[in-house]
């Protein structure tokens, strides 16, 4: 099978943890072990988030007195691709010996006129109290948004329209390489008036970029791996419940947070609509079971396979696998 895997940034650094290199490398090693059975049996492309990591680099850049202005986010995304990509490369080669892997710097095309530039939604960096968030917003002009019980910085996240290095990724995959690419949604670029590619100050959503990649690679399965076991309907409320097997139509009737679960659900739906393949959202540790539709949230086309127990948006309790 051809499988495209999206690793969530929070799966590589748990909430509240210090963003130290050794802590993150430990999580990356765990991720590689969870993915090793897939890598050993299938053709695999791995992408990764960078929300916590790009936020750390943005803070460092903003505090560096040697700089006349902080590095833009396209440069910071490129840094995280190298940082996390090198950790993943070493960990995958160790967890799946004999299977060649490669990390490819990847750019993602966006529209410079995308309205997302005026409405930031993408969470980056650490968690703050409401008082800290107000202070940072006042001092730095940052857009801040509530994330659970805490607050985080949000930045522009324009829609991905193309992956510049798509053919290189396809060639490597066809030649038997496990490809690590499109980290952090890809380095965001747009065409200027002369048609030249220029970096833009944004962070493209990794899940939407990965969905686009999975569609163009004609993948059989798209796994979105994060730090929760299932998508939840009415998340954060007393009526919250896990969604197991469901359809694109049912998922599109529900609302999910724009900066977190929303893009995962949207990416899964886009992939299933375009390919009819398997899309699954769930815990990193459940990667193999997700591929077998035995765990997590499984999104089917609107006509599901015979015998599959399907949850709808109106059910009081979703059916889990």
Buried (B, 14 or more C-beta within 10 A) or exposed (E): EBBBBBBBBBBBBEEEBEBEEEBBBBBBBBBBBBBBBBBBEBBBBBBBBBBBBBBBBBBEBEEEEEEEEBBBBBBBBBBBBEBBBBBBBBBBBEBBEEBEBBBBBBBBBBBBEBEBBEEBBBBBBBBBEEEBBEEBBEEEEBEBBEBEEBBBBBBBBBBBEBBBBBEBBBEBBEEEBBBBBBBBBBBBBBEEEEEEEEBBBBBBBBBBBBBBBBBBBEBBBBBBBBBBBBBBBEBEEEEEBBBBBBBBBBBBEBEBBBBBBBBBBBBBBBBBBBBEBBBBBBBBBBBBBBBEBEBBBBBBBEEBEEEBEBBBBEBEEBBBB
